[in-house]
Amino acid sequence: MDADSPPSYCNPASCNPVPLYSETPSHCEHVLQPVASAPPIARCSYDLVYRGDSLEVNLGKSLWGLKFPAYGKGGVVEGIVRLRKSCKHVMEVTAVLRGVAKTSSIQHARVAVPEIWTKVVLSRTMVLFSSANCSISHLDNDFSLSIPFVDSANEGGQPLPPSFTAYLPGTTCEIIYHLQLDVVRRGLRRHETLTIPLLYLPKSRPCSPPTRDIRPPILHAPADECVKLVTLPVLWQPNCCLKGRRSSAPQTASVALPSPACFSSGDEIPVAFSIVCPHLPAFANLLVKNLSLCLVKRKKLYTDDGTRISVREQSISQADILLVGDSQEGFMRLKATLQAGASGKESSFKVDKMVAVEYFIRLVIHSPAKGKNPPVLRHEESIQLTTDQYGTHSTELLMMGGIPTPAMGLTDLYRSLR
């Protein structure tokens, strides 16, 4: 056959027929990529009903598929309360929405009985029935329950913290919420209490749109209100002489960070920095190779009314350093991006003298190890992380019919309810 002529094809009539295909595999076939089925509707088909000796509380449908009732920021605990038995000596029926931060600690070389400190962050009471205002016949009716979550804690005006559990060596902290219903009877008759555990998972959002890109800082450049410039301090060894400090340190090293320092979890945080070392151009290149940039999560648990503290740090992400094209000898311009954890699973919060979850960007530049008494440039910039992105609140309420959605990514932080 001539190499320039096109290949010959057989007559379609003489070829094998095209096989028939169907969505259902035969006995000799396997499905390699099954179609994702829709989430089951059964998780929303049951009511959250809790019963005591004489009380029954219905908190409505389980909308989020969790073991306990969950509420978002601005959520309202709504339900129906009824008495299962005829009660003739009831003086009052109350419902209390309460949130408590509890820290316990066991000291070494002491009796293994933990010391416990508690702080009430939320307490709201609703009187469902009072014999002073209503006759005893009203106990046969159902009572409507409606208690909203407030936006701030009882003291200090801080945002109400989410349900949370943390275990550090020798120290434990829990932030728990519950609905407590009380039936008060006259005389020496038994007082009845029904406690229902709740999950409070508030969403948070930045107050301004995110900054997507930052240019490396330039000396004597005009200030930008959306960028924060920080000059890195140089840390020296105590035995390093003044002459060694002058010959082995960059003239200046600065970092540019977005301002305000509030970001959505899962987003990329842009960071830019510059190293100026005109008298030692090669030294500037060595500093770039020893640069470390990471995002760190810090948990603080306070005990003994804030006088003692337990701390644990966890590195969430590391940045890849990119060299900007217009860098010159002795003047290095660098850019990097940090991943702010997993989307929807990180959130900054604090309860005074009890617990704090903080995030900060840590930048460390080590001098070459072969140098004598090498300096270290180090800076930590505190930032705030939110669960959701900027400008999504109104759209979410519109899609959910006005119901605040819990931050489902925070459920991993709450492993147990006791």
C-alpha positions in Angstrom: 0.0 0.0 0.0 1.2 3.5 -0.9 2.4 5.4 2.2 0.6 8.6 1.0 -2.8 6.9 0.4 -5.3 6.9 3.2 -6.0 3.6 5.0 -8.9 1.5 3.8 -11.9 0.9 6.0 -14.2 -2.1 5.8 -17.7 -1.9 4.8 -19.9 -1.1 7.8 -22.3 -3.8 6.8 -19.6 -6.4 7.1 -18.3 -5.2 10.5 -19.5 -6.6 13.8 -22.6 -4.8 15.1 -22.2 -2.2 17.8 -22.9 -3.7 21.2 -25.9 -2.6 23.2 -25.3 -0.6 26.4 -27.5 -0.1 29.4 -27.2 1.4 32.9 -27.7 -2.0 34.5 -24.6 -4.2 34.4 -24.8 -7.8 33.3 -23.5 -10.7 35.3 -20.0 -10.4 33.7 -19.7 -6.6 34.1 -18.7 -4.3 36.9 -19.6 -0.7 37.7 -16.3 1.2 38.0 -17.8 4.6 38.8 -21.3 4.4 40.3 -23.6 7.4 40.2 -23.8 9.2 43.5 -27.2 8.8 44.9 -29.2 11.5 46.5 -28.9 11.8 50.3 -31.5 9.9 52.2 -34.5 11.8 53.3 -35.0 9.5 56.3 -32.7 11.6 58.5 -35.3 14.4 58.4 -38.3 12.2 58.9 -38.3 11.8 62.7 -39.1 14.2 65.5 -36.7 15.0 68.4 -38.8 13.9 71.3 -37.5 13.7 74.9 -39.4 12.2 77.8 -39.1 12.4 81.6 -41.3 11.0 84.3 -44.1 13.4 83.6 -42.6 15.7 81.0 -42.5 15.3 77.2 -40.7 17.8 74.9 -40.9 17.8 71.1 -38.2 20.0 69.5 -39.4 19.4 65.9 -37.8 17.7 63.0 -34.1 16.6 62.9 -33.0 18.9 60.0 -29.3 18.3 60.1 -28.9 14.6 60.7 -27.0 14.9 64.0 -27.5 13.0 67.2 -28.5 16.0 69.1 -30.5 19.2 68.2 -28.2 21.7 66.5 -28.6 25.4 66.1 -26.7 28.1 64.2 -26.0 31.7 65.0 -29.3 33.4 65.9 -31.1 30.1 66.1 -34.2 29.6 68.2 -35.0 26.6 70.4 -38.6 25.9 69.6 -40.8 23.0 70.6 -43.9 21.8 72.4 -43.9 20.9 76.1 -46.7 18.8 77.6 -47.3 17.0 80.9 -47.8 13.2 80.4 -49.6 12.8 83.8 -52.2 14.8 85.6 -50.5 16.9 88.2 -52.5 18.7 90.9 -49.6 20.2 93.0 -47.5 21.9 90.3 -46.5 25.5 91.2 -44.3 26.3 88.2 -42.9 24.9 84.9 -39.8 26.6 83.6 -37.4 26.1 80.7 -33.8 27.3 80.9 -31.4 27.5 78.0 -27.9 27.4 79.5 -24.4 27.3 78.2 -21.5 26.5 80.5 -17.7 26.5 80.0 -16.0 23.9 82.3 -12.3 23.3 82.8 -10.9 20.5 84.9 -7.2 19.9 85.9 -5.3 17.2 87.7 -1.9 18.2 89.1 1.0 15.8 89.3 2.0 14.4 92.7 -1.4 15.2 94.1 -4.6 13.4 94.9 -6.2 12.2 91.6 -9.3 14.3 92.1 -9.6 16.9 89.4 -10.2 20.6 90.2 -13.1 22.0 88.3 -13.8 25.6 87.3 -17.1 26.6 85.6 -18.3 29.7 83.9 -21.9 30.4 82.7 -21.8 31.9 79.2 -25.5 31.8 78.5 -28.6 31.6 80.7 -32.1 32.4 79.5 -35.3 31.4 81.3 -38.8 31.1 80.0 -41.8 30.5 82.4 -44.2 28.1 80.8 -46.7 27.8 83.7 -47.1 29.6 87.0 -49.9 28.8 89.5 -49.9 32.5 90.5 -51.1 33.5 87.1 -52.9 30.5 85.7 -55.3 27.9 87.1 -54.2 24.3 87.4 -56.5 23.3 84.5 -54.0 24.9 82.1 -51.6 22.0 82.7 -53.7 19.9 80.4 -52.8 22.1 77.4 -49.5 22.1 75.4 -47.0 24.8 76.1 -45.1 26.5 73.2 -41.4 26.8 73.8 -39.3 29.5 72.1 -35.9 30.6 73.5 -33.4 32.3 71.1 -29.6 32.0 71.3 -28.1 35.5 71.9 -25.1 36.7 69.8 -22.9 37.5 72.8 -21.9 35.8 76.1 -23.1 37.1 79.4 -19.9 38.9 80.3 -17.6 41.1 78.2 -19.7 41.2 75.1 -17.7 38.4 73.4 -19.4 36.3 70.7 -21.1 33.2 72.1 -18.6 30.3 71.7 -19.5 27.1 69.9 -19.9 23.7 71.4 -16.3 22.5 72.0 -14.2 19.8 73.7 -10.4 19.8 74.1 -8.1 17.4 75.9 -4.6 18.4 76.9 -2.2 16.6 79.2 -3.7 17.0 82.7 -6.3 19.5 81.5 -9.8 19.2 79.9 -12.2 21.9 78.7 -15.8 21.6 77.5 -18.3 24.2 76.4 -21.7 22.5 76.6 -25.2 23.8 76.0 -28.4 22.2 77.2 -32.1 22.9 77.7 -33.3 22.2 81.2 -37.0 21.9 82.1 -38.1 22.0 85.7 -41.4 21.1 87.4 -41.8 22.6 90.8 -44.3 21.1 93.2 -45.7 22.2 96.5 -44.6 20.8 99.8 -42.3 17.8 100.1 -43.2 16.4 96.7 -40.5 15.5 94.2 -39.0 18.2 92.0 -38.6 16.9 88.4 -35.8 18.0 86.0 -35.4 17.1 82.3 -32.1 18.0 80.7 -31.6 17.9 76.9 -28.1 18.3 75.4 -27.8 20.8 72.5 -25.2 21.7 69.9 -24.5 25.3 69.2 -22.5 25.7 66.0 -22.5 29.3 64.9 -21.2 30.4 61.6 -18.9 33.4 61.3 -17.9 35.5 58.3 -15.3 38.2 57.6 -16.3 41.8 57.7 -14.7 42.7 54.4 -14.0 41.0 51.0 -10.7 39.0 51.0 -7.5 40.3 49.5 -6.4 38.0 46.7 -2.9 39.3 45.9 -0.2 41.4 47.6 2.9 42.9 46.1 6.2 42.5 47.9 7.1 45.6 50.1 9.2 48.3 48.6 11.3 50.7 50.5 9.8 54.2 50.8 6.7 53.1 48.9 3.3 54.8 49.9 1.3 53.0 52.5 -1.7 50.9 51.5 -4.6 50.7 53.9 -5.3 47.1 52.8 -1.8 45.9 53.5 0.1 45.7 56.8 3.9 46.1 56.6 6.0 44.5 59.4 9.8 44.7 59.8 11.1 41.5 61.0 13.2 41.8 64.2 16.6 40.2 64.3 17.3 37.8 67.2 21.0 37.4 68.1 22.8 34.9 70.2 23.9 36.4 73.5 27.6 35.8 72.9 27.6 37.4 69.4 29.8 40.5 69.3 28.9 43.8 67.7 31.2 43.3 64.7 29.6 39.9 63.9 26.2 41.5 64.0 27.1 44.0 61.4 28.6 41.5 59.0 26.1 38.7 59.2 22.6 40.3 59.2 20.4 41.6 56.4 20.0 45.4 56.3 16.2 44.9 56.4 13.6 42.2 56.0 9.9 43.0 55.9 6.7 41.2 55.3 3.4 42.4 53.8 0.1 40.9 55.1 -3.6 41.6 54.3 -5.4 44.0 56.5 -7.8 43.4 58.3 -6.4 40.0 59.2 -9.7 38.1 59.0 -10.0 35.2 56.6 -12.4 32.4 55.7 -11.3 28.9 56.5 -10.2 27.1 53.4 -9.2 30.3 51.6 -5.7 31.1 50.5 -3.9 33.9 52.5 -1.5 35.9 50.4 1.8 36.9 51.9 4.7 38.8 50.4 8.1 39.8 51.8 11.4 41.2 50.8 15.0 40.8 52.0 17.5 43.6 51.5 21.2 42.8 51.9 23.2 44.8 49.4 26.5 44.3 51.0 26.2 40.5 51.0 24.2 39.5 47.9 24.9 35.8 48.3 23.9 35.9 51.9 20.4 37.0 50.8 20.1 34.0 48.5 21.0 31.7 51.5 18.4 33.3 53.7 15.7 32.5 51.1 16.5 28.8 51.2 16.2 28.9 55.0 12.8 30.6 55.1 9.8 28.9 56.8 6.2 30.2 56.6 3.3 28.3 58.2 -0.1 28.7 59.7 -0.4 27.6 63.4 -3.4 26.8 65.5 -3.0 27.4 69.2 -5.4 26.1 71.9 -5.2 27.6 75.4 -6.9 26.1 78.4 -6.9 28.2 81.5 -7.3 26.9 85.1 -7.4 28.3 88.6 -9.2 31.4 87.3 -6.8 32.1 84.6 -3.6 32.0 86.6 -2.4 28.7 85.0 -2.5 27.8 81.4 -2.0 24.8 79.2 -1.1 25.3 75.5 -1.0 23.1 72.4 0.1 24.3 69.0 -0.7 22.6 65.7 0.7 23.4 62.3 -2.2 23.6 59.8 -0.4 24.4 56.6 3.0 25.2 55.1 3.6 27.8 52.3 5.6 27.3 49.1 7.9 30.3 48.6 7.9 31.8 45.1 10.7 34.2 43.8 9.3 37.3 42.1 10.9 37.9 38.7 12.1 41.4 39.3 14.4 40.4 42.2 18.0 41.5 42.0 21.3 40.7 43.7 21.0 41.6 47.4 17.3 42.4 47.0 15.0 39.4 47.1 11.3 39.8 46.5 9.1 36.8 47.5 5.5 35.8 47.5 3.6 32.9 49.1 0.1 31.6 49.8 -1.1 29.9 53.0 -4.1 27.5 53.0 -6.3 28.5 55.9 -7.1 24.9 56.9 -10.1 22.9 55.7 -13.2 24.8 54.5 -15.7 25.4 57.2 -13.7 23.6 60.0 -11.8 26.4 61.6 -13.0 29.3 63.7 -11.4 31.6 66.2 -13.2 32.1 69.6 -12.4 32.9 73.2 -13.9 32.7 76.7 -12.1 34.9 79.2 -10.0 32.9 81.7 -11.3 29.6 80.4 -10.4 28.8 76.8 -9.1 30.4 73.6 -8.6 29.0 70.1 -6.2 31.3 68.2 -4.5 31.3 64.8 -1.3 33.0 63.7 1.1 33.2 60.8 4.6 32.3 61.8 7.6 33.5 59.7 11.1 32.3 60.6 14.3 33.0 58.6 17.4 31.1 59.7 20.9 32.2 58.8 23.2 29.6 57.2 24.1 26.9 59.8 27.8 27.3 59.0 27.9 30.9 60.1 29.3 31.9 63.5 26.5 32.9 65.9 23.9 33.2 63.1 20.9 35.5 63.7 17.3 34.5 63.4 14.5 36.6 62.0 11.2 35.7 63.5 7.7 37.1 63.4 4.2 35.9 64.4 1.1 37.7 63.2 -2.2 36.9 64.9 -5.2 36.4 62.5 -8.8 35.5 62.8 -10.4 32.6 60.9 -14.1 32.3 60.2 -16.2 29.3 59.1 -17.8 30.9 56.0 -16.9 33.3 53.3 -17.8 37.0 53.1 -21.3 37.9 51.8 -23.0 34.5 52.1 -25.3 35.2 55.0 -28.3 36.6 53.1 -28.2 34.0 50.3 -28.1 31.2 52.9 -31.1 32.5 54.8 -33.0 32.9 51.5 -32.3 29.3 50.5 -33.1 27.9 54.0 -36.3 29.8 54.5 -34.9 32.0 57.2 -33.5 29.1 59.3 -29.9 29.8 60.5 -27.7 26.9 59.3 -25.3 25.4 61.8 -21.6 25.2 61.0 -21.5 21.5 60.3 -17.7 21.5 60.0 -17.4 22.3 63.7 -19.0 19.1 64.7 -15.6 17.4 64.6 -14.5 19.7 67.5 -17.3 18.3 69.7 -16.6 14.6 70.3 -18.7 13.9 73.4 -21.6 15.2 75.5 -21.5 14.4 79.2 
